[in-house]
Amino acid sequence: MRILGLSAFYHDSAAALVDDGRIVAAAQEERFSRKKHDARFPRHALEYCLSEAGVALEDIDFVAFYDKPFLKFERLLETYVAFAPSGFQSFRMAVPVWIKEKLFQKDMLRKELKKHAPDYDWHARLVFSEHHQSHAASAFYPSPFEEAVVLTMDGVGEWATTSVGYGRGNKLEMAKELHFPHSLGLLYSAMTYYTGFRVNSGEYKVMGLAPYGEPKYAGLILEHLIDLKEDGSFRLDQSYFDYCTGLTMTNARFDDLFGGPPRRSDEPLTQHHMD
């Protein structure tokens, strides 16, 4: 069985082709377009994967998309309702984009795929996986383990921000989840924003910057930002953050906690930012 995996329309679009459980090819669209974090439909990456496998799109049994847009939209709406009337400006900006484009990603995918295989039955062959299940599968199935516990932590998928799954053979079951807005990934992105880097891009720069600093703020983070439970679960104090409904990751209370406003991208890095 040949399965083509696609991610698109958020950041770092990519394609991967699996043939009877073996990864034949995988690539990010930015490698071909030369546009960093290219979020467009991964046409070039798709063509590369097919070429490497020596097959046409008609030879693919299923095309799998990496998350479920309707569940993500549900989370967006429920979050705005929960925080209303706060966040109206963010709501006014986000919802039209969803209604115009993101809610119809299935149609967008079918349209793009039909350019390569116009007579193929994309209603039956296009499937959607939940975001964290996609992450877990990408870790477990290529691994050397026949059986494993799989931990996934990121910013946010549809609702999940941290999840635990159990893999055995060709089966993968998700067991437990922590949900938005409590997210280690978004905490890291908040630090990325505060140190003057672009969210969903500059996190790697923050990682590279960390060895030059000292963990002076570890206690402050554990005391104020995150409530770490004995079982490993956690909650973030949302009074320090603005990402649920605002246009920034952090707020003035966060600034006060760390002794000043976020660094502007054109300002020099100091030891404060490294720490």
N, C-alpha and C positions, 0 to 999 in steps of 0.2 A: 504493500500500500504506500502510495506517495502522498505526503501532506505538505502543503506550502503554508508556512506561517507568515503573517503580516502584522506589522505595527505601523500606525500612521496617524496623522492629524493632531499630534500633541507635540512631541519632540523626538528627535533621533529616529525617524522612520527607518524600517529595516525589513528584510525578508530572509527566510530560512527554509530550506527544503530538506525533508526527511524521507528516506526511502527504506521501508521495512525496518524502521527503528534506527537507521544509520543516518547521521547528519552528512549530507552530500555537499551542501554549500550554505553560507550565511554571509550577509553583508549589510552595512548601513548605507542608506541612500546618499549621505553626505560624502562618501568616498568617491562617488561618481559625479555628483553635482558640484562638489567643492563648496557647498554652502553649509557652514557649521550648524549642527543640530537641525538639519533639514527635516521639516515636519510633513512635507507633501507626500502624496501617494508614492511608494518606493518603486517606481517604474523601472529604473535602471538596476536596482538591486534584484528585483523580480526577474528581469531578463538575464542577469548574470547567473542567478541560481538555476534557471532553466537551462542555460547554456552549459554550465558545469555538469549538470546531470544528463545532458544530451536528450532532453525531452521537450515536448511542447506543453502549453498550459492545458490542452485537452487531455493530456496523459495524467493529470493530477486528480487524485480521488477526492480530496477535500482541501479547501482553503480555510485556514483558521485565523480569526482576528483575535487580538490579545486581550480585549476587555469588552464589557457590555455597556454601551453608551446610555441606554435607557435607565439602568440602575444608577449610573453616575449623575444623570439629570435629576433623578429622584432625590439623591443626596443633596444636590445643589438647592433644589426647591425647599426641602425640609429644613436645611440649614438657614436659609433666608427667613422662613416662617418662624423658626425658633428664636432668631435674634431680632425680628422685626420690632419697631420700625428702623432699628439700626441697620446700616448696610444698604440703604436704598440706592445710593450712587453706584455701588458695585453691582447690585441687582439689575439696575437699568442698563449697565454696560454689558453684562454677561448674558442675560436671557435672550436678547435679540440674536446674538451670535448662535446660541444653541438652537433657537427656533428656525433660523435661516439655514444653518449648515449641520451642526453637530448631531441633532436628533435624526438626521437622515444619512448617517454614515453608511448604513447598509446599502442604500441606493447609490451612494457615491462609490462604494467599493464595487458593486455590481457593474456600474457604468465603466469604471476603469478596467475591470477584468474582461468585460465584453469587447473592449478594444483589441484584446489578445485572442479571445475565443468567443466570437459573437453568438455561436449556436449552442454553447454549453449551458447546461441547466444550473445556473448559479443559485436558484432558489433552494435547491436540494444540496448543493455542494459547499455553500458558504456557511460556516459555523462560527459561533462566538464563545470564547472562554472567559471566565471571570479573571480579573487582573492578577490576583494573588495566586490563583491556580496556574496561570501562565508562568509566573515567576518560579513557582515551586517545581513545575514540570521541567523548566529549562535547567534547573539545578539537579534534580533527581535522576531523570532519564539518561543524561549523558554520563552520570557518575558510575564508578565501578561497583556501587553497592546494590545488592539485591533487595535490601531492606534498610530503610532509614527514616528518621524523623527529619522533617524539612521545616526550617524556620525562615520566614519571609518578613523583612522589615523595609518599608519604603515611605514615601510621602503619603500617598493615599491612592487606592484603586477606585473601586466603586464606593464602598464604605470602609473596607478593611485597610488598616495601616500596619498591623502586625498580625501574622497568622502562623499557626503550627499545623502541619499536615503529616500524614503517615504514608510512606510509599513502600509497596511490596510488589516485586515483579513489574507487571505493566499497569498496576493499579495505584492511584494516588487519591487519597481522601483528605479533605481539609477538616481538621478537628476543632480548632478554637480560633477566634479572631478578636482583636481589639479594633474599635471603630473610630473614625473621624469624629471629633477634631484632635483626638489624643494620638500623637504621631511622633516617633523619634526622627523620622525623615523630615517632617516639617519643622521640628526643633532645630535640626541641622541647617535647614534652609533659612530659618530665622537668623541663625548665626551668620550664614552666608550673606544675607541681606544687610545685617548690621555691620559687617566688616567691609561692606562696599562692593560686593560682587553680585553678579547677576544670578538670580535663582534659577534652578534647573540647568545651570551651566557652570557657575563658579564654585560649586561645592568641591570640585577636585582641586581648585586652587587653595581653598581653605584647608583641605587635607594636607596639601603640600606645605602650607604655612605653619601648621600645628607643631612640627618638630622644633621650630625656632622659638616657641613660646614655653611658658611654664603653666601648669594647671592651677593657676591662682583662683580661678572662678568656679572650679568644680563644686566646692561646698555651697557657693551661692546658687548655682543651678539646682542642686539637689534640695536646697532649703526653700527656694522660692518658685522655681519654674516647673519642676517635675516631682510628683508624689510617687515614689517607687514602692510598690507593695512587696510583701514577703514572697508571694508566688511568682514574682517577676513581671507582673502586669504594672501598669502605670497610668497616671492621669496628668495632663498638663494644665496649669493654672491659666485659663484663657484671659484673665484680666491683664496679662502682659503681652498678649498677641492680638493681631488685627487681621489675620488671614481668613477668618471665617466669613467676614462680611466687608472688610475694608479693602483698600487699594495697596496696602503695604503689609509686610509680614509681622512687624512689631509696632508698638505704640510708645507713648511718652513714658508710661510706667516702666517699660523695659529699658528705655534710655536712662531713666533715673537710677535703675538698679545697677547698670553697668557704667555709670559715670559720664554720660554724654550721648549726643545724637549719633545716628549711623554715619559711618564714613562715606563721603561722596567718592565716586569712582575716580575723580581727578585729584583726590587728596593723597598724600603719601601714606604708606603703611608705617605704623609705629609699633613699639613693643606691646602697647595696649592691645592692638588688634591681633598680634601673634599669640598673646596670652589668652 
